[in-house]
Amino acid sequence: MAGSGAGEPVELTIGGRTVRLSSPDRVYFPARGETKLDLARYYESVGEGIVRALRDRPCMMHRFPKGVSGDKVHQKRLPRGAPDWVRTVRVHFPRYNRTADELCVAHPADVVWAVQMSTVEFHPWNSRAADVEAPDEWRIDLDPMPDTSYADVRRVAHVAHEVLDELGATGFPKTSGGKGLHVYVRIPPDHGFADVRRAAHAFAREVGRRCDRVDLNWWRKDRDPSKVFVDYNQNARDHTIASAYSVRGVPEARVSAPLRWDEIDDAEPGDFTIATMPARFAELGDLHAGIDDAVFDIAPLLEWADRDARDGAETPPEPEATDLDG
């Protein structure tokens, strides 16, 4: 806006669609001074990857109207003023007996328009618009406790990879953009959230049996602060984590970056930012490009869950849903 120091609006053409970007010079990431326009250009550069990660999924937008040093807005409802080509999917929230029309990405311009609305992070559901109650993605979230080393996160990741290989499942790893790692597995949309979470918990228990760096205590206060929580709760209904290629709301503009398994030992979370990812994407393409062709049936995990229940394993309560914004 004129006179604000944030620059005059610019128009970006993204795949044949035009997005008007206001305040393009506003600094969003103070560590290196990247702007709102830099953020839009980043998402344009990884368009194929970010659209694959978000396509047809209800998506919560984490918005930072003043940049990442300011307040964050968790936005489930699509903001007003969207172009008619931006799709939504209606989701019901039983806790409130209300619905929300959430962003449902189908085109790179949808992502850049969300940047115009000050979105930095994209947090999709693990189900799609065709049936939002039937997840098609199993998410393994390696969540380090405060005193955990990244070496321990790597160690747990390798054990998770070993168990996935034994199951015949193909896992697609990525950095979290923070201190953890995520692994995604495509699954048939044949089960509800409760079963997928139960399967994910059985997998976490098996990883915990094989690795002493895992703590699966339900209550955070009871966990060893030097261990890794394999967070099966990220498979519960309406629980979301940042997608592949999502920027994180931190001053360094870190990115949740897809990795090859052979990169786990050398890659550091800080290696992947909006400054470094465009060249990496141009060279390697989308490392998650094959995810939709590598579908794993969770039936063996549900058998593990049944076995564990017979052996007296505790069934933790369902986590609460996140708040519904206005």
DRENMAR-442579 format. One record per residue: x, y, z of N, C-alpha, C in turn; residue in one letter. Coordinates in pm, whole numbers, padded with zeros to 5 digits, always signed. Layout:
! DRENMAR-442579
XYZXYZXYZA;...
END
This chain:
! DRENMAR-442579
+00084-00117+00000+00000+00000+00000+00088+00123+00000M;+00043+00225-00075+00125+00343-00095+00160+00408+00037A;+00287+00445+00051+00329+00518+00170+00352+00433+00291G;+00328+00304+00282+00341+00219+00400+00478+00155+00412S;+00558+00168+00304+00685+00097+00301+00671-00047+00262G;+00548-00090+00231+00524-00229+00194+00511-00246+00043A;+00522-00135-00033+00521-00145-00178+00383-00139-00239G;+00383-00102-00367+00259-00100-00444+00217-00242-00479E;+00087-00267-00494+00043-00402-00532+00104-00445-00665P;+00126-00577-00676+00174-00635-00801+00077-00745-00843V;+00076-00774-00972-00006-00883-01023+00085-00996-01069E;+00055-01116-01022+00131-01235-01057+00043-01326-01143L;+00097-01377-01251+00025-01472-01335+00075-01611-01302T;-00014-01692-01248+00021-01826-01200-00063-01927-01278I;-00001-02000-01370-00074-02101-01446-00195-02047-01516G;-00184-01927-01573-00294-01867-01647-00393-01790-01562G;-00374-01788-01432-00462-01713-01342-00385-01596-01282R;-00456-01488-01255-00392-01367-01204-00424-01349-01056T;-00320-01325-00977-00335-01300-00834-00277-01162-00806V;-00355-01078-00745-00309-00946-00706-00252-00954-00566R;-00126-00917-00552-00056-00927-00425-00033-00786-00369L;-00100-00758-00259-00081-00629-00194+00037-00635-00097S;+00094-00520-00066+00207-00510+00029+00318-00611-00002S;+00363-00617-00128+00460-00721-00164+00595-00706-00096P;+00629-00584-00051+00760-00561+00009+00759-00573+00161D;+00644-00609+00219+00641-00626+00363+00732-00742+00403R;+00820-00718+00497+00910-00823+00542+00833-00923+00627V;+00834-01048+00584+00767-01155+00658+00865-01234+00744Y;+00991-01243+00700+01089-01329+00767+01213-01245+00798F;+01228-01202+00922+01332-01104+00954+01475-01156+00950P;+01498-01286+00957+01637-01335+00962+01717-01293+00840A;+01656-01303+00722+01725-01262+00599+01649-01152+00525R;+01533-01115+00575+01458-01005+00516+01367-01043+00401G;+01329-01172+00390+01238-01210+00281+01100-01149+00301E;+01038-01116+00190+00913-01041+00188+00794-01131+00152T;+00679-01070+00155+00557-01139+00111+00572-01183-00035K;+00631-01099-00120+00652-01138-00259+00749-01255-00269L;+00853-01255-00189+00946-01369-00188+00873-01497-00152D;+00781-01489-00057+00703-01607-00016+00617-01657-00132L;+00551-01564-00201+00469-01603-00316+00555-01666-00425A;+00670-01607-00452+00759-01662-00555+00811-01801-00515R;+00835-01820-00385+00877-01953-00340+00769-02056-00373Y;+00645-02027-00334+00539-02125-00358+00517-02146-00508Y;+00538-02043-00588+00530-02061-00733+00638-02157-00780E;+00758-02149-00722+00871-02231-00767+00852-02379-00734S;+00775-02409-00629+00752-02550-00590+00606-02587-00615V;+00544-02521-00712+00399-02535-00733+00353-02679-00748G;+00424-02758-00828+00381-02897-00848+00382-02974-00717E;+00486-02952-00635+00497-03025-00510+00393-02983-00407G;+00375-02853-00388+00280-02808-00287+00137-02843-00327I;+00106-02839-00455-00030-02878-00498-00052-03027-00475V;+00049-03109-00503+00033-03253-00477+00010-03278-00328R;+00078-03205-00243+00063-03225-00098-00074-03181-00047A;-00134-03082-00113-00259-03023-00064-00382-03064-00144L;-00365-03121-00260-00475-03137-00354-00598-03204-00292R;-00710-03135-00306-00842-03187-00267-00857-03211-00117D;-00769-03155-00036-00778-03175+00109-00831-03050+00177R;-00922-03065+00275-00952-02949+00360-00822-02897+00420P;-00805-02766+00423-00675-02712+00462-00692-02592+00554C;-00631-02602+00673-00625-02487+00762-00509-02397+00719M;-00535-02268+00721-00436-02169+00684-00383-02103+00811M;-00250-02101+00826-00188-02027+00936-00141-01894+00879H;-00211-01788+00916-00190-01656+00856-00111-01566+00953R;-00024-01485+00895+00059-01390+00972+00046-01253+00907F;-00059-01180+00936-00084-01053+00865+00029-00952+00874P;+00108-00955+00979+00218-00860+00995+00354-00927+00976K;+00357-01047+00921+00480-01123+00913+00494-01212+01034G;+00595-01299+01033+00603-01403+01135+00643-01350+01272V;+00685-01224+01281+00711-01165+01412+00585-01116+01479S;+00474-01114+01404+00347-01069+01459+00258-01185+01498G;+00131-01154+01521+00035-01255+01566+00002-01353+01455D;-00027-01478+01497-00069-01583+01404-00219-01604+01416K;-00285-01624+01301-00428-01653+01295-00445-01794+01239V;-00513-01881+01313-00546-02015+01265-00680-02005+01193H;-00680-02018+01062-00799-01991+00982-00850-02119+00919Q;-00963-02167+00967-01027-02281+00903-01120-02237+00791K;-01202-02139+00816-01293-02089+00713-01215-02011+00608R;-01253-02029+00482-01190-01951+00377-01220-01803+00398L;-01119-01717+00396-01144-01574+00412-01233-01521+00299P;-01302-01414+00328-01388-01354+00228-01305-01294+00115R;-01369-01281-00001-01305-01214-00113-01227-01306-00204G;-01243-01436-00189-01169-01530-00274-01221-01524-00418A;-01134-01538-00518-01181-01550-00656-01271-01672-00672P;-01354-01670-00775-01450-01780-00790-01381-01911-00827D;-01253-01905-00867-01183-02031-00902-01121-02099-00780W;-01122-02036-00663-01070-02101-00543-01177-02194-00486V;-01146-02322-00477-01244-02421-00431-01243-02432-00279R;-01354-02479-00226-01364-02509-00083-01427-02647-00065T;-01413-02700+00057-01482-02821+00096-01545-02795+00233V;-01670-02834+00247-01742-02810+00373-01714-02923+00471R;-01675-02885+00592-01641-02979+00697-01731-02951+00817V;-01780-03060+00879-01867-03047+00997-01783-03067+01123H;-01808-02982+01223-01738-02992+01351-01840-03026+01460F;-01848-03155+01496-01951-03199+01590-01944-03128+01725P;-01823-03094+01770-01809-03030+01901-01887-02898+01908R;-01896-02830+01794-01964-02701+01789-02098-02709+01717Y;-02124-02826+01652-02240-02842+01564-02244-02730+01461N;-02128-02705+01402-02116-02602+01300-02034-02658+01184R;-02037-02585+01074-01959-02624+00957-01863-02511+00920T;-01762-02548+00843-01670-02449+00789-01636-02488+00647A;-01632-02390+00558-01589-02412+00421-01439-02382+00416D;-01359-02489+00407-01214-02476+00413-01153-02473+00273E;-01038-02407+00263-00963-02406+00139-00939-02548+00091L;-00954-02568-00041-00934-02701-00101-00853-02679-00229C;-00723-02690-00218-00632-02651-00326-00644-02745-00445V;-00649-02684-00565-00651-02761-00689-00554-02706-00792A;-00492-02591-00763-00414-02519-00864-00309-02434-00791H;-00191-02415-00850-00089-02333-00782-00137-02192-00748P;-00225-02137-00829-00275-02002-00800-00354-01998-00670A;-00416-02110-00631-00488-02114-00503-00391-02089-00388D;-00271-02145-00398-00171-02130-00293-00122-01985-00288V;-00096-01926-00404-00047-01788-00407-00156-01693-00361V;-00282-01721-00395-00390-01637-00342-00393-01645-00189W;-00370-01764-00134-00366-01776+00012-00251-01693+00071A;-00139-01684-00001-00030-01595+00043-00078-01451+00044V;-00154-01411-00059-00210-01277-00057-00291-01251+00070Q;-00353-01357+00122-00430-01346+00246-00341-01368+00368M;-00209-01354+00349-00107-01359+00454-00082-01499+00509S;-00118-01602+00432-00091-01739+00475+00056-01773+00455T;+00117-01825+00560+00254-01876+00553+00252-02029+00554V;+00176-02088+00647+00175-02233+00664+00044-02292+00612E;+00054-02412+00553-00062-02487+00504-00070-02619+00580F;-00183-02640+00648-00203-02758+00732-00324-02837+00681H;-00303-02933+00590-00414-03009+00534-00458-03126+00621P;-00584-03165+00603-00633-03290+00661-00565-03407+00590W;-00577-03526+00651-00525-03647+00585-00636-03723+00513N;-00742-03649+00477-00850-03703+00395-00880-03601+00285S;-00964-03643+00191-00991-03557+00075-01139-03523+00064R;-01167-03428-00024-01301-03373-00036-01405-03479-00074A;-01364-03581-00148-01460-03683-00191-01524-03753-00072A;-01450-03770+00038-01504-03827+00162-01413-03782+00275D;-01447-03672+00339-01357-03616+00440-01347-03704+00564V;-01435-03804+00577-01431-03893+00694-01348-04018+00669E;-01284-04028+00553-01208-04149+00518-01065-04110+00482A;-00972-04113+00578-00833-04074+00551-00769-04162+00444P;-00685-04098+00361-00606-04174+00264-00457-04153+00287D;-00423-04097+00404-00284-04071+00437-00260-04103+00584E;-00163-04190+00607-00119-04222+00744+00006-04140+00770W;+00005-04067+00882+00113-03975+00914+00189-04021+01037R;+00319-04034+01022+00408-04070+01132+00484-03943+01170I;+00456-03892+01287+00515-03766+01333+00615-03796+01443D;+00743-03776+01414+00848-03798+01514+00871-03665+01584L;+00813-03654+01703+00804-03527+01776+00905-03528+01891D;+01015-03454+01878+01116-03456+01984+01073-03378+02106P;+01099-03430+02223+01076-03357+02347+01186-03251+02363M;+01173-03159+02459+01261-03041+02463+01411-03070+02467P;+01453-03179+02532+01596-03206+02544+01646-03312+02447D;+01564-03346+02348+01602-03450+02253+01701-03397+02151T;+01802-03476+02119+01895-03438+02013+01837-03478+01877S;+01882-03407+01773+01836-03443+01639+01891-03580+01599Y;+02004-03617+01655+02058-03751+01630+01960-03858+01675A;+01890-03834+01787+01790-03929+01835+01670-03934+01741D;+01630-03820+01687+01521-03818+01590+01558-03902+01469V;+01681-03885+01421+01728-03965+01307+01725-04114+01341R;+01769-04148+01462+01773-04289+01502+01633-04350+01500R;+01536-04277+01553+01398-04327+01553+01346-04337+01410V;+01383-04241+01324+01340-04245+01185+01389-04372+01116A;+01512-04412+01142+01565-04533+01080+01491-04658+01129H;+01455-04659+01257+01377-04774+01307+01240-04776+01242V;+01177-04659+01231+01047-04652+01163+01059-04703+01019A;+01166-04665+00951+01188-04711+00814+01202-04863+00809H;+01274-04918+00906+01292-05064+00914+01157-05135+00929E;+01070-05082+01016+00940-05145+01037+00853-05130+00912V;+00857-05013+00848+00781-04993+00725+00825-05092+00618L;+00956-05111+00604+01006-05207+00504+00955-05347+00533D;+00954-05387+00659+00906-05520+00693+00757-05536+00662E;+00683-05427+00675+00540-05429+00643+00514-05426+00493L;+00614-05386+00416+00594-05367+00273+00531-05233+00241G;+00547-05137+00332+00491-05003+00313+00600-04907+00268A;+00566-04816+00179+00661-04715+00133+00634-04584+00207T;+00732-04541+00284+00721-04417+00358+00792-04304+00285G;+00732-04186+00290+00788-04067+00225+00825-03967+00334F;+00955-03955+00366+00994-03869+00477+01007-03723+00436P;+00999-03636+00537+01023-03493+00519+01062-03433+00654K;+01135-03324+00649+01158-03251+00772+01026-03188+00816T;+01015-03160+00944+00894-03092+00991+00902-02941+00968S;+01023-02893+00945+01045-02750+00943+01082-02698+01081G;+01068-02786+01182+01112-02756+01317+01225-02851+01353G;+01210-02923+01465+01315-03013+01511+01281-03160+01488K;+01169-03188+01422+01127-03326+01405+01130-03372+01261G;+01079-03493+01240+01065-03551+01108+00925-03609+01095L;+00873-03606+00974+00745-03668+00942+00768-03774+00835H;+00685-03878+00838+00684-03979+00732+00538-04000+00694V;+00509-03991+00564+00373-04010+00515+00364-04142+00438Y;+00252-04210+00455+00224-04334+00382+00084-04322+00324V;+00072-04345+00195-00060-04343+00133-00132-04473+00166R;-00262-04463+00199-00344-04579+00235-00477-04571+00160I;-00546-04684+00141-00678-04677+00078-00776-04607+00172P;-00868-04528+00120-00966-04460+00207-01078-04553+00250P;-01040-04661+00318-01136-04766+00355-01171-04765+00503D;-01109-04677+00580-01128-04676+00725-01155-04534+00772H;-01215-04524+00890-01235-04393+00952-01113-04350+01030G;-01120-04229+01086-01008-04173+01160-00970-04259+01280F;-01069-04316+01349-01040-04394+01470-00953-04514+01437A;-00985-04583+01328-00906-04701+01290-00766-04661+01244D;-00755-04552+01169-00622-04511+01123-00536-04470+01242V;-00596-04399+01338-00520-04363+01458-00480-04488+01536R;-00570-04586+01546-00539-04711+01617-00424-04785+01548R;-00425-04787+01415-00317-04850+01340-00185-04775+01362A;-00193-04641+01361-00073-04560+01382-00016-04581+01522A;-00104-04600+01621-00058-04625+01757+00011-04761+01766H;-00044-04862+01698+00019-04994+01699+00158-04987+01636A;+00170-04911+01529+00301-04893+01466+00397-04823+01563F;+00350-04719+01630+00436-04646+01725+00483-04738+01837A;+00394-04826+01885+00434-04920+01990+00544-05013+01941R;+00535-05058+01815+00638-05146+01761+00771-05073+01748E;+00767-04949+01703+00890-04870+01696+00949-04854+01837V;+00861-04830+01935+00906-04815+02073+00968-04942+02129G;+00918-05058+02088+00977-05184+02134+01121-05198+02085R;+01148-05143+01969+01279-05163+01905+01377-05050+01934R;+01330-04942+01991+01418-04826+02007+01396-04761+02143C;+01501-04754+02223+01488-04700+02358+01485-04547+02360D;+01486-04483+02243+01476-04337+02238+01333-04290+02220R;+01237-04383+02228+01095-04352+02210+01024-04353+02345V;+00937-04254+02365+00851-04248+02484+00709-04225+02434D;+00617-04318+02466+00480-04309+02416+00380-04273+02525L;+00427-04217+02636+00333-04175+02740+00232-04076+02683N;+00105-04100+02718-00003-04015+02666+00013-03870+02710W;+00041-03849+02838+00050-03713+02891+00190-03658+02869W;+00197-03542+02811+00327-03480+02782+00412-03465+02908R;+00347-03432+03019+00420-03410+03144+00488-03537+03193K;+00440-03653+03149+00496-03780+03193+00608-03831+03103D;+00633-03763+02991+00733-03813+02896+00873-03771+02937R;+00968-03858+02904+01109-03827+02924+01146-03711+02831D;+01196-03600+02883+01224-03483+02798+01337-03503+02699P;+01409-03617+02709+01519-03642+02616+01482-03744+02508S;+01354-03780+02499+01314-03884+02404+01219-03829+02296K;+01178-03918+02208+01095-03882+02093+00957-03944+02110V;+00854-03862+02093+00716-03910+02094+00675-03938+01950F;+00638-04063+01921+00586-04098+01789+00437-04067+01792V;+00402-03951+01738+00271-03891+01765+00164-03947+01672D;+00103-04056+01715-00007-04118+01641-00131-04030+01640Y;-00140-03933+01732-00258-03847+01738-00273-03757+01616N;-00167-03742+01537-00181-03661+01416-00269-03728+01312Q;-00315-03849+01340-00410-03918+01253-00554-03906+01302N;-00575-03835+01413-00710-03814+01463-00783-03712+01376A;-00915-03716+01381-00994-03624+01299-00963-03479+01334R;-00945-03398+01231-00922-03254+01245-00791-03222+01315D;-00695-03315+01311-00560-03283+01357-00471-03274+01234H;-00400-03165+01223-00324-03140+01102-00181-03101+01136T;-00091-03127+01041+00048-03080+01051+00085-03017+00918I;+00191-02937+00921+00232-02865+00801+00263-02963+00688A;+00218-02928+00569+00235-03016+00454+00378-03014+00403S;+00409-03109+00317+00533-03101+00241+00536-02969+00165A;+00650-02904+00167+00678-02775+00102+00617-02657+00175Y;+00542-02679+00282+00491-02565+00358+00606-02492+00425S;+00604-02359+00415+00695-02277+00492+00646-02276+00636V;+00735-02262+00731+00698-02252+00871+00710-02106+00916R;+00632-02070+01015+00625-01933+01061+00737-01897+01156G;+00861-01907+01108+00980-01877+01188+01066-01777+01111V;+01148-01699+01180+01223-01592+01113+01311-01640+00998P;+01361-01765+01005+01450-01816+00901+01376-01870+00779E;+01242-01868+00783+01160-01919+00671+01197-02062+00635A;+01207-02147+00738+01232-02289+00713+01113-02352+00641R;+01143-02461+00571+01044-02532+00491+01037-02677+00539V;+00917-02733+00538+00899-02876+00562+00935-02947+00431S;+01056-03003+00427+01117-03044+00301+01118-03195+00282A;+01064-03244+00171+01079-03387+00139+01224-03427+00128P;+01253-03548+00178+01388-03603+00177+01387-03741+00114L;+01504-03783+00065+01527-03924+00039+01571-03990+00170R;+01545-04118+00183+01585-04186+00306+01736-04179+00327W;+01813-04180+00217+01959-04176+00233+02010-04038+00269D;+01922-03939+00278+01962-03805+00321+01942-03782+00471E;+01873-03872+00536+01834-03849+00675+01954-03817+00764I;+02063-03890+00747+02177-03875+00838+02253-03745+00819D;+02245-03685+00702+02324-03565+00675+02241-03437+00673D;+02114-03446+00644+02030-03326+00632+02001-03266+00768A;+02012-03135+00777+01978-03061+00898+01851-02979+00870E;+01764-02963+00970+01640-02888+00947+01663-02749+00889P;+01770-02684+00932+01797-02549+00886+01849-02540+00743G;+01875-02654+00679+01924-02654+00541+01816-02611+00443D;+01689-02620+00483+01579-02608+00388+01497-02483+00421F;+01510-02382+00337+01440-02255+00356+01386-02209+00221T;+01311-02098+00223+01262-02048+00094+01377-01996+00008I;+01495-01977+00067+01612-01936-00012+01679-02053-00081A;+01672-02173-00021+01744-02288-00076+01655-02388-00150T;+01526-02393-00118+01440-02496-00174+01412-02482-00324M;+01399-02360-00379+01372-02353-00523+01477-02423-00608P;+01605-02405-00577+01710-02471-00654+01706-02622-00633A;+01680-02664-00509+01670-02808-00480+01554-02869-00560R;+01441-02801-00562+01324-02853-00634+01352-02858-00784F;+01419-02754-00836+01451-02752-00979+01543-02868-01015A;+01631-02906-00924+01726-03014-00952+01663-03152-00933E;+01590-03171-00823+01542-03303-00785+01396-03329-00820L;+01320-03222-00844+01177-03239-00860+01113-03271-00727G;+00989-03320-00732+00915-03353-00611+00950-03494-00564D;+01020-03504-00452+01059-03636-00400+00938-03716-00352L;+00823-03653-00338+00701-03725-00301+00612-03754-00423H;+00668-03741-00542+00587-03756-00663+00523-03893-00675A;+00585-03997-00618+00530-04131-00632+00435-04174-00522G;+00398-04082-00434+00323-04123-00315+00187-04181-00349I;+00119-04129-00451-00015-04177-00482-00015-04316-00545D;+00102-04362-00587+00113-04494-00648+00163-04600-00550D;+00188-04561-00426+00246-04653-00327+00148-04670-00211A;+00037-04737-00238-00073-04748-00142-00056-04873-00056V;-00069-04855+00074-00049-04963+00172-00178-04988+00249F;-00220-05113+00255-00339-05152+00332-00300-05167+00479D;-00371-05096+00568-00334-05095+00710-00383-05218+00787I;-00440-05316+00718-00492-05435+00788-00391-05499+00882A;-00263-05515+00844-00168-05574+00940-00151-05490+01067P;-00158-05360+01054-00145-05274+01172-00267-05286+01262L;-00383-05302+01203-00503-05322+01285-00497-05456+01357L;-00436-05556+01295-00415-05685+01363-00319-05666+01481E;-00213-05584+01460-00123-05554+01571-00198-05485+01684W;-00287-05394+01648-00363-05320+01750-00451-05416+01830A;-00516-05510+01760-00600-05609+01829-00515-05696+01921D;-00400-05737+01873-00310-05817+01955-00267-05742+02080R;-00229-05615+02062-00185-05535+02176-00297-05516+02277D;-00421-05500+02226-00535-05485+02318-00555-05612+02399A;-00543-05727+02335-00556-05854+02406-00447-05869+02511R;-00330-05811+02483-00218-05820+02577-00223-05713+02685D;-00330-05635+02684-00350-05538+02792-00299-05398+02764G;-00266-05366+02639-00219-05231+02607-00329-05129+02635A;-00290-05018+02693-00386-04913+02728-00435-04842+02601E;-00562-04811+02598-00620-04733+02489-00634-04589+02534T;-00554-04498+02480-00561-04358+02525-00689-04291+02475P;-00733-04186+02542-00854-04116+02498-00830-04043+02367P;-00940-04014+02297-00929-03935+02176-00886-03793+02213E;-00793-03735+02138-00756-03595+02163-00870-03503+02125P;-00874-03386+02189-00978-03289+02157-00953-03228+02021E;-01063-03190+01954-01050-03120+01827-00995-02981+01851A;-00933-02927+01747-00884-02791+01756-00999-02693+01751T;-00974-02569+01797-01080-02468+01802-01127-02433+01662D;-01255-02400+01652-01314-02354+01526-01312-02203+01526L;-01239-02146+01429-01232-02000+01425-01360-01941+01366D;-01371-01814+01369-01487-01748+01314-01479-01729+01165G;
END
